[in-house]
Amino acid sequence: MEREEAINAVSGAVAGLVTAVFVCPLDVLKTRLQVTKASSTSISGGIRAIIAHEGTRGMYKGLGPTLLALLPNWAVYFVVYDSLKRRLGAVTPPQSAAEGPLTHMAAAAGAGVTTILVTNPLWVVKTRMQSPYLRRPPYKSTAEALVRIAREEGLRGLYSGLAPSMAGIAHVAIQFPLYEYAKQVRSTEYDVVVPATDCLTVPELVATSAFAKVVASTVTYPHEVVRSYMHLSGSGPLSGLKEAMGAVWREDGVRGFYRGCAANLVRTTPAAAMTFTTFELVSRALREAL
């Protein structure tokens, strides 16, 4: 692994770890809202209900598989994204106005496909452990869940929800180009020898990453609801897609595809800001130290 790829891997893993622990309670709430019929339950009310019935521990259900998924997820993602971006020539100033964003979109999509294929089984486990509505005996651990799903459902179960996950690549294909663009716009004020984006302050990194995340999450959110349905049902990578979409539509119509969206934005916006800011700061520190 090249020096830059090693730095991106470590930085991505650290950023994923910090973010996962911070946002886990909202992730639990979002998952439960996604797989149940929409109600008037508020974010604060939902959190209080979970604590009342399951204690503080209930707010951290699924943290194990989340950590196991996020560590390789962001490590692999940032390595592949940066590698593809450099190979496609995105590090140097683009020759045309369209080349930069298109390069970032291609790199983000390629990195997204790679990480989904690596981590999908862990996201299935995370969704099932966070939902109290399973008809099967509860899983005792991440390892036991993976073994049981593989034995009882095979690859079909481990890769359930793969289709909407692949559709969710549109999320990063929107988020990363917006993030890169926002950084470049903000960095034009700096007159320095090193890449100007390396001089952005923490508030600037937080603002640019949060902006990109809000736009991408809102536009692509329906795929997350469908994916959660498929994770729970173990309906396979493709075959359950139509059934899951039909079930959501019959219960709540268009509204159903945005179940838990508010909780998701409250969760993902600071999470994205934390992930990207941590990644940028850790990678800068490692570059200076090595």
LOGUKOL-805397 format. One record per residue: residue number from 0; residue in one letter; z, y, x of N, C-alpha, C in turn. Coordinates in pm, whole numbers, plus 50000, padded with zeros to 5 digits. Example, Ala and Ser with C-alpha at 12.3 -4.5 7.8 and 13.67 -1.06 7.14 Angstrom:
2
NODE, 0, A, 50780, 49431, 51319, 50780, 49550, 51230, 50780, 49670, 51320 $
NODE, 1, S, 50708, 49775, 51285, 50714, 49894, 51367, 50787, 50003, 51290 $
***
This chain:
290
NODE, 0, M, 50000, 49881, 50084, 50000, 50000, 50000, 50000, 50124, 50087 $
NODE, 1, E, 49911, 50221, 50060, 49905, 50343, 50136, 50030, 50427, 50113 $
NODE, 2, R, 50052, 50520, 50207, 50172, 50605, 50201, 50182, 50678, 50068 $
NODE, 3, E, 50072, 50741, 50024, 50074, 50817, 49900, 50099, 50727, 49780 $
NODE, 4, E, 50043, 50607, 49781, 50065, 50514, 49671, 50210, 50467, 49666 $
NODE, 5, A, 50270, 50445, 49785, 50411, 50406, 49790, 50500, 50516, 49736 $
NODE, 6, I, 50470, 50640, 49772, 50547, 50754, 49723, 50536, 50763, 49571 $
NODE, 7, N, 50415, 50746, 49517, 50395, 50753, 49372, 50467, 50639, 49300 $
NODE, 8, A, 50468, 50520, 49361, 50536, 50405, 49300, 50686, 50429, 49290 $
NODE, 9, V, 50746, 50473, 49399, 50891, 50499, 49400, 50925, 50613, 49306 $
NODE, 10, S, 50849, 50721, 49313, 50874, 50838, 49227, 50860, 50801, 49079 $
NODE, 11, G, 50757, 50723, 49047, 50738, 50682, 48908, 50849, 50593, 48857 $
NODE, 12, A, 50896, 50501, 48942, 51004, 50411, 48901, 51133, 50488, 48877 $
NODE, 13, V, 51166, 50580, 48967, 51287, 50662, 48951, 51278, 50746, 48824 $
NODE, 14, A, 51162, 50807, 48802, 51144, 50890, 48682, 51159, 50807, 48555 $
NODE, 15, G, 51104, 50685, 48554, 51116, 50598, 48438, 51259, 50557, 48410 $
NODE, 16, L, 51335, 50527, 48516, 51474, 50487, 48502, 51558, 50598, 48441 $
NODE, 17, V, 51545, 50717, 48495, 51623, 50832, 48446, 51591, 50859, 48299 $
NODE, 18, T, 51464, 50858, 48266, 51422, 50889, 48129, 51468, 50784, 48029 $
NODE, 19, A, 51456, 50657, 48064, 51490, 50548, 47971, 51635, 50555, 47927 $
NODE, 20, V, 51725, 50577, 48020, 51868, 50584, 47987, 51896, 50704, 47898 $
NODE, 21, F, 51831, 50815, 47926, 51857, 50940, 47855, 51813, 50934, 47709 $
NODE, 22, V, 51696, 50872, 47682, 51638, 50879, 47547, 51656, 50752, 47465 $
NODE, 23, C, 51726, 50652, 47516, 51736, 50524, 47445, 51789, 50538, 47301 $
NODE, 24, P, 51894, 50617, 47274, 51942, 50627, 47136, 51834, 50674, 47037 $
NODE, 25, L, 51754, 50772, 47077, 51647, 50820, 46989, 51535, 50717, 46979 $
NODE, 26, D, 51516, 50637, 47082, 51415, 50532, 47078, 51453, 50426, 46976 $
NODE, 27, V, 51582, 50390, 46971, 51631, 50293, 46873, 51607, 50347, 46731 $
NODE, 28, L, 51643, 50472, 46709, 51625, 50533, 46576, 51478, 50538, 46538 $
NODE, 29, K, 51393, 50579, 46631, 51249, 50588, 46603, 51192, 50453, 46563 $
NODE, 30, T, 51229, 50347, 46636, 51178, 50213, 46607, 51218, 50169, 46467 $
NODE, 31, R, 51342, 50195, 46428, 51388, 50153, 46296, 51321, 50232, 46184 $
NODE, 32, L, 51296, 50359, 46208, 51227, 50439, 46109, 51082, 50393, 46093 $
NODE, 33, Q, 51021, 50347, 46203, 50881, 50306, 46198, 50860, 50180, 46115 $
NODE, 34, V, 50958, 50091, 46115, 50937, 49961, 46050, 51002, 49951, 45913 $
NODE, 35, T, 51052, 50063, 45861, 51108, 50064, 45726, 51042, 50173, 45644 $
NODE, 36, K, 51047, 50158, 45513, 50986, 50257, 45426, 51048, 50394, 45448 $
NODE, 37, A, 50963, 50497, 45450, 51010, 50633, 45477, 51120, 50674, 45380 $
NODE, 38, S, 51219, 50742, 45433, 51329, 50790, 45349, 51366, 50931, 45393 $
NODE, 39, S, 51467, 50985, 45330, 51510, 51122, 45362, 51612, 51125, 45474 $
NODE, 40, T, 51636, 51012, 45538, 51735, 51006, 45644, 51699, 51102, 45757 $
NODE, 41, S, 51792, 51190, 45793, 51767, 51283, 45902, 51793, 51214, 46035 $
NODE, 42, I, 51754, 51282, 46143, 51776, 51226, 46276, 51925, 51210, 46303 $
NODE, 43, S, 52003, 51316, 46275, 52147, 51310, 46299, 52213, 51207, 46207 $
NODE, 44, G, 52165, 51201, 46082, 52221, 51102, 45989, 52190, 50960, 46030 $
NODE, 45, G, 52069, 50938, 46079, 52033, 50804, 46125, 52116, 50760, 46244 $
NODE, 46, I, 52140, 50851, 46337, 52222, 50818, 46455, 52365, 50788, 46413 $
NODE, 47, R, 52420, 50869, 46321, 52557, 50845, 46274, 52569, 50711, 46205 $
NODE, 48, A, 52466, 50673, 46128, 52469, 50545, 46057, 52469, 50428, 46154 $
NODE, 49, I, 52390, 50437, 46260, 52386, 50329, 46359, 52520, 50316, 46429 $
NODE, 50, I, 52579, 50430, 46467, 52709, 50427, 46535, 52817, 50372, 46442 $
NODE, 51, A, 52812, 50411, 46313, 52912, 50365, 46217, 52908, 50214, 46198 $
NODE, 52, H, 52788, 50155, 46197, 52775, 50011, 46171, 52777, 49926, 46298 $
NODE, 53, E, 52733, 49981, 46409, 52718, 49900, 46530, 52788, 49958, 46653 $
NODE, 54, G, 52847, 50075, 46637, 52915, 50136, 46750, 52816, 50198, 46847 $
NODE, 55, T, 52871, 50254, 46955, 52787, 50318, 47056, 52688, 50219, 47117 $
NODE, 56, R, 52730, 50093, 47126, 52644, 49991, 47184, 52513, 49977, 47107 $
NODE, 57, G, 52519, 50002, 46976, 52398, 49991, 46895, 52291, 50091, 46933 $
NODE, 58, M, 52333, 50205, 46991, 52238, 50307, 47031, 52162, 50269, 47157 $
NODE, 59, Y, 52207, 50163, 47224, 52141, 50123, 47349, 52081, 49983, 47340 $
NODE, 60, K, 52055, 49937, 47217, 51986, 49810, 47201, 51845, 49821, 47257 $
NODE, 61, G, 51804, 49719, 47328, 51670, 49719, 47385, 51657, 49795, 47515 $
NODE, 62, L, 51771, 49846, 47569, 51764, 49920, 47695, 51719, 49831, 47810 $
NODE, 63, G, 51764, 49704, 47808, 51727, 49611, 47915, 51577, 49594, 47928 $
NODE, 64, P, 51509, 49548, 47821, 51363, 49535, 47832, 51293, 49668, 47852 $
NODE, 65, T, 51352, 49777, 47800, 51292, 49909, 47821, 51291, 49943, 47970 $
NODE, 66, L, 51404, 49919, 48037, 51411, 49946, 48181, 51316, 49855, 48257 $
NODE, 67, L, 51315, 49727, 48219, 51226, 49632, 48287, 51079, 49668, 48266 $
NODE, 68, A, 51049, 49729, 48152, 50911, 49768, 48125, 50877, 49902, 48189 $
NODE, 69, L, 50971, 49998, 48180, 50941, 50132, 48229, 50931, 50140, 48380 $
NODE, 70, L, 51014, 50062, 48449, 51008, 50069, 48596, 50869, 50032, 48647 $
NODE, 71, P, 50816, 49913, 48610, 50678, 49886, 48653, 50576, 49972, 48580 $
NODE, 72, N, 50607, 50012, 48455, 50512, 50092, 48378, 50476, 50221, 48452 $
NODE, 73, W, 50579, 50300, 48484, 50551, 50427, 48550, 50513, 50410, 48695 $
NODE, 74, A, 50572, 50309, 48761, 50534, 50283, 48899, 50386, 50248, 48908 $
NODE, 75, V, 50343, 50153, 48823, 50202, 50113, 48822, 50115, 50228, 48772 $
NODE, 76, Y, 50161, 50297, 48669, 50079, 50401, 48609, 50047, 50512, 48708 $
NODE, 77, F, 50151, 50567, 48771, 50127, 50679, 48861, 50046, 50637, 48983 $
NODE, 78, V, 50067, 50513, 49031, 49987, 50464, 49145, 49840, 50454, 49107 $
NODE, 79, V, 49812, 50387, 48994, 49674, 50368, 48952, 49609, 50501, 48914 $
NODE, 80, Y, 49684, 50585, 48843, 49630, 50715, 48801, 49593, 50800, 48922 $
NODE, 81, D, 49685, 50814, 49016, 49658, 50897, 49133, 49546, 50837, 49218 $
NODE, 82, S, 49547, 50704, 49231, 49443, 50638, 49310, 49305, 50659, 49248 $
NODE, 83, L, 49295, 50639, 49116, 49167, 50661, 49049, 49125, 50807, 49055 $
NODE, 84, K, 49222, 50894, 49039, 49192, 51037, 49042, 49135, 51079, 49178 $
NODE, 85, R, 49196, 51027, 49284, 49147, 51059, 49418, 49010, 50997, 49443 $
NODE, 86, R, 48993, 50873, 49398, 48865, 50806, 49420, 48752, 50870, 49338 $
NODE, 87, L, 48788, 50931, 49228, 48686, 50997, 49146, 48665, 51143, 49189 $
NODE, 88, G, 48738, 51184, 49292, 48718, 51318, 49347, 48793, 51428, 49277 $
NODE, 89, A, 48901, 51393, 49203, 48972, 51496, 49128, 49066, 51579, 49214 $
NODE, 90, V, 49094, 51535, 49336, 49186, 51611, 49421, 49121, 51739, 49469 $
NODE, 91, T, 48991, 51732, 49497, 48919, 51850, 49542, 48877, 51932, 49422 $
NODE, 92, P, 48851, 52063, 49440, 48810, 52146, 49327, 48685, 52090, 49261 $
NODE, 93, P, 48680, 52080, 49130, 48565, 52023, 49060, 48441, 52108, 49078 $
NODE, 94, Q, 48325, 52043, 49076, 48200, 52114, 49092, 48157, 52182, 48962 $
NODE, 95, S, 48209, 52135, 48852, 48176, 52196, 48723, 48301, 52206, 48640 $
NODE, 96, A, 48294, 52286, 48535, 48412, 52306, 48451, 48455, 52179, 48381 $
NODE, 97, A, 48358, 52088, 48356, 48389, 51966, 48282, 48435, 51853, 48371 $
NODE, 98, E, 48401, 51858, 48500, 48427, 51744, 48587, 48575, 51713, 48601 $
NODE, 99, G, 48659, 51818, 48616, 48802, 51796, 48634, 48865, 51723, 48517 $
NODE, 100, P, 48856, 51777, 48394, 48916, 51709, 48278, 48861, 51570, 48254 $
NODE, 101, L, 48729, 51551, 48272, 48671, 51419, 48251, 48723, 51319, 48353 $
NODE, 102, T, 48741, 51363, 48476, 48796, 51276, 48580, 48939, 51238, 48548 $
NODE, 103, H, 49018, 51335, 48502, 49157, 51308, 48466, 49165, 51213, 48347 $
NODE, 104, M, 49074, 51228, 48250, 49073, 51139, 48135, 49039, 50996, 48176 $
NODE, 105, A, 48939, 50982, 48264, 48900, 50848, 48309, 49013, 50782, 48388 $
NODE, 106, A, 49079, 50860, 48474, 49189, 50805, 48554, 49306, 50766, 48464 $
NODE, 107, A, 49337, 50851, 48366, 49447, 50822, 48274, 49419, 50697, 48191 $
NODE, 108, A, 49294, 50683, 48144, 49258, 50566, 48065, 49266, 50438, 48147 $
NODE, 109, G, 49215, 50442, 48269, 49221, 50324, 48356, 49363, 50283, 48388 $
NODE, 110, A, 49447, 50382, 48415, 49588, 50353, 48442, 49658, 50299, 48318 $
NODE, 111, G, 49619, 50351, 48201, 49679, 50305, 48077, 49648, 50160, 48047 $
NODE, 112, V, 49525, 50120, 48065, 49486, 49981, 48042, 49564, 49887, 48135 $
NODE, 113, T, 49575, 49925, 48261, 49645, 49842, 48359, 49791, 49822, 48321 $
NODE, 114, T, 49861, 49930, 48286, 50003, 49919, 48256, 50029, 49845, 48125 $
NODE, 115, I, 49942, 49862, 48026, 49959, 49790, 47899, 49950, 49640, 47921 $
NODE, 116, L, 49852, 49596, 47997, 49836, 49453, 48022, 49956, 49396, 48097 $
NODE, 117, V, 50017, 49475, 48184, 50131, 49428, 48262, 50259, 49424, 48179 $
NODE, 118, T, 50280, 49525, 48094, 50411, 49542, 48031, 50418, 49510, 47882 $
NODE, 119, N, 50307, 49475, 47815, 50310, 49453, 47670, 50418, 49354, 47624 $
NODE, 120, P, 50437, 49239, 47691, 50542, 49146, 47645, 50681, 49210, 47641 $
NODE, 121, L, 50711, 49297, 47735, 50842, 49362, 47739, 50857, 49463, 47625 $
NODE, 122, W, 50749, 49528, 47586, 50757, 49621, 47473, 50776, 49545, 47341 $
NODE, 123, V, 50719, 49426, 47331, 50742, 49342, 47213, 50890, 49308, 47203 $
NODE, 124, V, 50950, 49267, 47313, 51093, 49232, 47316, 51177, 49354, 47280 $
NODE, 125, K, 51143, 49470, 47336, 51219, 49592, 47310, 51219, 49625, 47162 $
NODE, 126, T, 51102, 49619, 47098, 51092, 49651, 46955, 51176, 49555, 46871 $
NODE, 127, R, 51170, 49427, 46903, 51244, 49328, 46824, 51395, 49341, 46842 $
NODE, 128, M, 51438, 49372, 46963, 51582, 49386, 46987, 51638, 49512, 46922 $
NODE, 129, Q, 51554, 49614, 46907, 51602, 49739, 46848, 51602, 49736, 46696 $
NODE, 130, S, 51529, 49642, 46637, 51521, 49636, 46491, 51620, 49536, 46434 $
NODE, 131, P, 51697, 49576, 46333, 51793, 49484, 46271, 51732, 49403, 46157 $
NODE, 132, Y, 51602, 49415, 46134, 51540, 49357, 46017, 51466, 49227, 46044 $
NODE, 133, L, 51495, 49166, 46158, 51429, 49041, 46192, 51487, 48926, 46110 $
NODE, 134, R, 51403, 48831, 46075, 51449, 48713, 46002, 51486, 48599, 46096 $
NODE, 135, R, 51459, 48617, 46224, 51489, 48513, 46323, 51627, 48537, 46382 $
NODE, 136, P, 51692, 48438, 46444, 51820, 48464, 46511, 51804, 48572, 46616 $
NODE, 137, P, 51901, 48659, 46633, 51888, 48769, 46730, 51876, 48716, 46873 $
NODE, 138, Y, 51804, 48790, 46953, 51790, 48754, 47094, 51915, 48795, 47171 $
NODE, 139, K, 51957, 48710, 47264, 52078, 48737, 47341, 52050, 48818, 47467 $
NODE, 140, S, 51928, 48808, 47519, 51892, 48881, 47641, 51741, 48894, 47648 $
NODE, 141, T, 51698, 48978, 47740, 51554, 48996, 47758, 51487, 48867, 47802 $
NODE, 142, A, 51550, 48798, 47897, 51492, 48673, 47948, 51481, 48569, 47838 $
NODE, 143, E, 51588, 48557, 47756, 51586, 48458, 47649, 51478, 48494, 47546 $
NODE, 144, A, 51462, 48624, 47520, 51361, 48667, 47424, 51221, 48633, 47473 $
NODE, 145, L, 51194, 48659, 47599, 51062, 48628, 47655, 51033, 48479, 47648 $
NODE, 146, V, 51134, 48397, 47682, 51116, 48252, 47680, 51093, 48204, 47537 $
NODE, 147, R, 51173, 48253, 47442, 51159, 48210, 47303, 51025, 48249, 47244 $
NODE, 148, I, 50983, 48372, 47270, 50855, 48416, 47215, 50741, 48335, 47274 $
NODE, 149, A, 50748, 48311, 47406, 50643, 48232, 47472, 50639, 48090, 47417 $
NODE, 150, R, 50759, 48030, 47393, 50766, 47892, 47344, 50725, 47882, 47198 $
NODE, 151, E, 50773, 47976, 47116, 50750, 47968, 46973, 50617, 48027, 46927 $
NODE, 152, E, 50569, 48129, 47000, 50450, 48200, 46954, 50338, 48206, 47057 $
NODE, 153, G, 50369, 48172, 47182, 50267, 48173, 47287, 50222, 48314, 47323 $
NODE, 154, L, 50105, 48323, 47385, 50051, 48452, 47425, 50025, 48542, 47304 $
NODE, 155, R, 49998, 48480, 47190, 49975, 48557, 47067, 50095, 48646, 47037 $
NODE, 156, G, 50216, 48590, 47052, 50336, 48668, 47026, 50364, 48770, 47135 $
NODE, 157, L, 50349, 48729, 47260, 50377, 48818, 47372, 50284, 48938, 47376 $
NODE, 158, Y, 50162, 48918, 47327, 50065, 49027, 47329, 50033, 49080, 47190 $
NODE, 159, S, 50125, 49058, 47095, 50108, 49119, 46963, 50113, 49271, 46980 $
NODE, 160, G, 50033, 49339, 46901, 50028, 49485, 46909, 49940, 49537, 47021 $
NODE, 161, L, 49865, 49449, 47086, 49782, 49493, 47198, 49671, 49588, 47152 $
NODE, 162, A, 49614, 49561, 47036, 49504, 49644, 46986, 49546, 49790, 46966 $
NODE, 163, P, 49655, 49817, 46888, 49696, 49957, 46875, 49745, 50017, 47007 $
NODE, 164, S, 49798, 49933, 47096, 49839, 49983, 47227, 49717, 50033, 47304 $
NODE, 165, M, 49609, 49957, 47298, 49486, 49999, 47363, 49433, 50126, 47298 $
NODE, 166, A, 49444, 50135, 47166, 49403, 50257, 47097, 49489, 50374, 47141 $
NODE, 167, G, 49614, 50343, 47177, 49706, 50447, 47223, 49671, 50504, 47357 $
NODE, 168, I, 49571, 50445, 47425, 49525, 50502, 47552, 49473, 50643, 47529 $
NODE, 169, A, 49428, 50670, 47406, 49386, 50805, 47372, 49500, 50904, 47396 $
NODE, 170, H, 49624, 50856, 47382, 49740, 50941, 47404, 49740, 50996, 47546 $
NODE, 171, V, 49734, 50906, 47645, 49738, 50952, 47784, 49608, 51021, 47823 $
NODE, 172, A, 49497, 50983, 47756, 49370, 51049, 47785, 49372, 51195, 47739 $
NODE, 173, I, 49462, 51227, 47647, 49483, 51365, 47604, 49592, 51430, 47688 $
NODE, 174, Q, 49703, 51358, 47706, 49821, 51414, 47771, 49796, 51453, 47917 $
NODE, 175, F, 49740, 51363, 47996, 49726, 51390, 48138, 49629, 51504, 48170 $
NODE, 176, P, 49509, 51507, 48107, 49422, 51622, 48133, 49486, 51755, 48092 $
NODE, 177, L, 49558, 51756, 47977, 49627, 51877, 47935, 49734, 51918, 48037 $
NODE, 178, Y, 49807, 51818, 48087, 49912, 51844, 48186, 49851, 51900, 48314 $
NODE, 179, E, 49744, 51838, 48361, 49678, 51884, 48483, 49622, 52025, 48462 $
NODE, 180, Y, 49561, 52048, 48347, 49504, 52180, 48318, 49614, 52287, 48312 $
NODE, 181, A, 49724, 52256, 48242, 49833, 52352, 48231, 49893, 52384, 48368 $
NODE, 182, K, 49905, 52282, 48453, 49956, 52305, 48590, 49861, 52395, 48669 $
NODE, 183, Q, 49732, 52367, 48656, 49634, 52446, 48731, 49632, 52591, 48685 $
NODE, 184, V, 49641, 52611, 48553, 49643, 52747, 48500, 49766, 52823, 48551 $
NODE, 185, R, 49880, 52754, 48546, 50003, 52820, 48591, 50004, 52844, 48741 $
NODE, 186, S, 49942, 52755, 48816, 49948, 52764, 48962, 49852, 52867, 49021 $
NODE, 187, T, 49763, 52923, 48939, 49667, 53020, 48992, 49735, 53147, 49043 $
NODE, 188, E, 49861, 53168, 49002, 49933, 53286, 49047, 49985, 53272, 49190 $
NODE, 189, Y, 49985, 53147, 49242, 50038, 53123, 49375, 49926, 53133, 49479 $
NODE, 190, D, 49954, 53202, 49589, 49860, 53215, 49699, 49919, 53146, 49821 $
NODE, 191, V, 49897, 53013, 49829, 49960, 52933, 49933, 49858, 52838, 49995 $
NODE, 192, V, 49895, 52782, 50111, 49808, 52689, 50181, 49816, 52550, 50120 $
NODE, 193, V, 49939, 52504, 50086, 49955, 52373, 50025, 49903, 52378, 49883 $
NODE, 194, P, 49878, 52262, 49820, 49832, 52265, 49681, 49924, 52349, 49594 $
NODE, 195, A, 49867, 52441, 49520, 49948, 52535, 49443, 50037, 52465, 49342 $
NODE, 196, T, 49989, 52350, 49288, 50069, 52280, 49188, 50199, 52227, 49247 $
NODE, 197, D, 50207, 52210, 49379, 50330, 52165, 49443, 50435, 52276, 49449 $
NODE, 198, C, 50396, 52398, 49415, 50489, 52510, 49421, 50543, 52549, 49284 $
NODE, 199, L, 50503, 52478, 49181, 50554, 52509, 49047, 50704, 52485, 49042 $
NODE, 200, T, 50774, 52574, 48974, 50918, 52561, 48961, 50953, 52455, 48858 $
NODE, 201, V, 51081, 52418, 48852, 51126, 52319, 48754, 51098, 52364, 48611 $
NODE, 202, P, 51131, 52489, 48572, 51098, 52532, 48436, 50948, 52525, 48406 $
NODE, 203, E, 50865, 52555, 48505, 50720, 52549, 48484, 50672, 52406, 48466 $
NODE, 204, L, 50728, 52313, 48543, 50693, 52172, 48527, 50739, 52120, 48392 $
NODE, 205, V, 50858, 52159, 48351, 50910, 52118, 48221, 50821, 52169, 48108 $
NODE, 206, A, 50784, 52296, 48116, 50703, 52356, 48010, 50564, 52293, 48001 $
NODE, 207, T, 50499, 52272, 48114, 50363, 52216, 48111, 50363, 52071, 48063 $
NODE, 208, S, 50459, 51992, 48108, 50464, 51852, 48066, 50504, 51839, 47919 $
NODE, 209, A, 50594, 51924, 47872, 50635, 51920, 47731, 50520, 51960, 47640 $
NODE, 210, F, 50446, 52062, 47678, 50330, 52106, 47599, 50228, 51993, 47584 $
NODE, 211, A, 50195, 51928, 47693, 50096, 51820, 47690, 50144, 51704, 47604 $
NODE, 212, K, 50273, 51673, 47612, 50328, 51560, 47538, 50329, 51586, 47387 $
NODE, 213, V, 50367, 51704, 47346, 50373, 51736, 47203, 50235, 51722, 47139 $
NODE, 214, V, 50134, 51776, 47204, 49998, 51768, 47150, 49952, 51623, 47142 $
NODE, 215, A, 49967, 51549, 47253, 49919, 51410, 47257, 49994, 51322, 47158 $
NODE, 216, S, 50126, 51338, 47147, 50207, 51254, 47058, 50172, 51277, 46912 $
NODE, 217, T, 50155, 51401, 46875, 50125, 51433, 46735, 49989, 51378, 46693 $
NODE, 218, V, 49890, 51392, 46780, 49755, 51348, 46747, 49746, 51196, 46736 $
NODE, 219, T, 49816, 51124, 46821, 49797, 50977, 46830, 49913, 50896, 46772 $
NODE, 220, Y, 50009, 50959, 46707, 50129, 50889, 46663, 50106, 50767, 46572 $
NODE, 221, P, 50011, 50768, 46478, 49996, 50653, 46388, 49985, 50517, 46458 $
NODE, 222, H, 49927, 50513, 46577, 49912, 50384, 46644, 50047, 50323, 46681 $
NODE, 223, E, 50150, 50409, 46700, 50282, 50358, 46735, 50347, 50285, 46617 $
NODE, 224, V, 50328, 50337, 46496, 50383, 50273, 46377, 50319, 50135, 46358 $
NODE, 225, V, 50186, 50130, 46368, 50113, 50004, 46352, 50154, 49905, 46461 $
NODE, 226, R, 50170, 49953, 46583, 50210, 49867, 46694, 50348, 49806, 46671 $
NODE, 227, S, 50442, 49883, 46620, 50577, 49832, 46593, 50572, 49722, 46487 $
NODE, 228, Y, 50492, 49742, 46382, 50475, 49639, 46280, 50426, 49509, 46342 $
NODE, 229, M, 50327, 49520, 46428, 50267, 49401, 46489, 50362, 49335, 46589 $
NODE, 230, H, 50442, 49415, 46659, 50541, 49358, 46750, 50641, 49271, 46674 $
NODE, 231, L, 50684, 49320, 46559, 50783, 49246, 46480, 50723, 49119, 46420 $
NODE, 232, S, 50600, 49127, 46375, 50539, 49013, 46307, 50485, 48909, 46404 $
NODE, 233, G, 50463, 48950, 46530, 50404, 48857, 46627, 50265, 48812, 46584 $
NODE, 234, S, 50191, 48906, 46523, 50064, 48870, 46462, 49947, 48860, 46558 $
NODE, 235, G, 49973, 48875, 46686, 49866, 48859, 46783, 49807, 48991, 46827 $
NODE, 236, P, 49722, 48987, 46931, 49664, 49109, 46985, 49575, 49185, 46887 $
NODE, 237, L, 49499, 49110, 46804, 49401, 49174, 46717, 49415, 49139, 46570 $
NODE, 238, S, 49445, 49012, 46541, 49434, 48961, 46404, 49525, 49031, 46304 $
NODE, 239, G, 49637, 49086, 46348, 49729, 49148, 46253, 49707, 49296, 46234 $
NODE, 240, L, 49607, 49353, 46300, 49586, 49498, 46294, 49557, 49545, 46152 $
NODE, 241, K, 49462, 49480, 46084, 49425, 49520, 45949, 49541, 49504, 45853 $
NODE, 242, E, 49614, 49392, 45866, 49728, 49367, 45777, 49838, 49471, 45796 $
NODE, 243, A, 49866, 49505, 45921, 49971, 49603, 45950, 49934, 49740, 45894 $
NODE, 244, M, 49810, 49781, 45915, 49766, 49911, 45863, 49770, 49912, 45710 $
NODE, 245, G, 49732, 49799, 45648, 49736, 49790, 45503, 49877, 49797, 45448 $
NODE, 246, A, 49972, 49732, 45518, 50112, 49733, 45473, 50170, 49874, 45478 $
NODE, 247, V, 50143, 49946, 45584, 50193, 50083, 45596, 50132, 50171, 45487 $
NODE, 248, W, 50002, 50156, 45464, 49933, 50237, 45363, 49986, 50209, 45223 $
NODE, 249, R, 50009, 50082, 45190, 50057, 50047, 45056, 50197, 50102, 45031 $
NODE, 250, E, 50280, 50107, 45132, 50418, 50153, 45114, 50429, 50305, 45102 $
NODE, 251, D, 50355, 50377, 45186, 50375, 50523, 45191, 50248, 50605, 45206 $
NODE, 252, G, 50132, 50543, 45206, 50010, 50618, 45225, 50003, 50681, 45364 $
NODE, 253, V, 49943, 50799, 45371, 49929, 50868, 45501, 50065, 50895, 45561 $
NODE, 254, R, 50162, 50929, 45478, 50296, 50959, 45525, 50354, 50845, 45607 $
NODE, 255, G, 50321, 50722, 45567, 50376, 50607, 45636, 50337, 50599, 45783 $
NODE, 256, F, 50219, 50652, 45816, 50173, 50646, 45954, 50244, 50749, 46043 $
NODE, 257, Y, 50329, 50830, 45982, 50406, 50928, 46060, 50557, 50907, 46045 $
NODE, 258, R, 50595, 50783, 46005, 50738, 50751, 46000, 50800, 50769, 46138 $
NODE, 259, G, 50911, 50837, 46142, 50982, 50854, 46267, 50917, 50951, 46364 $
NODE, 260, C, 50816, 51027, 46316, 50746, 51117, 46407, 50838, 51227, 46460 $
NODE, 261, A, 50924, 51280, 46372, 51016, 51385, 46417, 51111, 51332, 46525 $
NODE, 262, A, 51166, 51212, 46497, 51255, 51151, 46597, 51178, 51122, 46726 $
NODE, 263, N, 51052, 51085, 46712, 50970, 51056, 46829, 50948, 51182, 46914 $
NODE, 264, L, 50919, 51295, 46847, 50898, 51419, 46922, 51026, 51466, 46989 $
NODE, 265, V, 51138, 51451, 46918, 51267, 51489, 46977, 51297, 51401, 47098 $
NODE, 266, R, 51252, 51276, 47089, 51274, 51181, 47200, 51173, 51201, 47312 $
NODE, 267, T, 51044, 51205, 47278, 50941, 51200, 47382, 50918, 51333, 47455 $
NODE, 268, T, 50943, 51445, 47387, 50918, 51573, 47453, 51011, 51594, 47572 $
NODE, 269, P, 51144, 51584, 47554, 51229, 51594, 47673, 51211, 51477, 47769 $
NODE, 270, A, 51175, 51360, 47713, 51153, 51243, 47799, 51035, 51267, 47892 $
NODE, 271, A, 50926, 51319, 47835, 50808, 51347, 47917, 50838, 51455, 48020 $
NODE, 272, A, 50908, 51559, 47975, 50944, 51666, 48068, 51030, 51611, 48182 $
NODE, 273, M, 51125, 51524, 48147, 51212, 51465, 48249, 51134, 51372, 48341 $
NODE, 274, T, 51047, 51288, 48282, 50970, 51193, 48363, 50879, 51265, 48462 $
NODE, 275, F, 50801, 51358, 48412, 50703, 51424, 48499, 50770, 51516, 48599 $
NODE, 276, T, 50874, 51586, 48556, 50945, 51674, 48650, 51014, 51593, 48758 $
NODE, 277, T, 51080, 51484, 48718, 51144, 51397, 48818, 51041, 51339, 48914 $
NODE, 278, F, 50928, 51294, 48860, 50822, 51240, 48944, 50774, 51343, 49046 $
NODE, 279, E, 50748, 51466, 49001, 50697, 51569, 49090, 50800, 51603, 49199 $
NODE, 280, L, 50927, 51615, 49159, 51030, 51654, 49255, 51058, 51544, 49356 $
NODE, 281, V, 51066, 51418, 49307, 51091, 51306, 49398, 50974, 51287, 49494 $
NODE, 282, S, 50852, 51296, 49443, 50735, 51279, 49529, 50727, 51390, 49634 $
NODE, 283, R, 50761, 51511, 49596, 50763, 51621, 49693, 50865, 51594, 49802 $
NODE, 284, A, 50984, 51550, 49760, 51090, 51522, 49858, 51050, 51411, 49953 $
NODE, 285, L, 50987, 51306, 49900, 50945, 51195, 49983, 50834, 51235, 50080 $
NODE, 286, R, 50741, 51321, 50036, 50636, 51367, 50124, 50692, 51448, 50241 $
NODE, 287, E, 50795, 51529, 50211, 50857, 51609, 50317, 50937, 51524, 50412 $
NODE, 288, A, 50998, 51414, 50358, 51085, 51330, 50442, 51007, 51231, 50527 $
NODE, 289, L, 50889, 51186, 50477, 50814, 51082, 50548, 50704, 51142, 50637 $
***
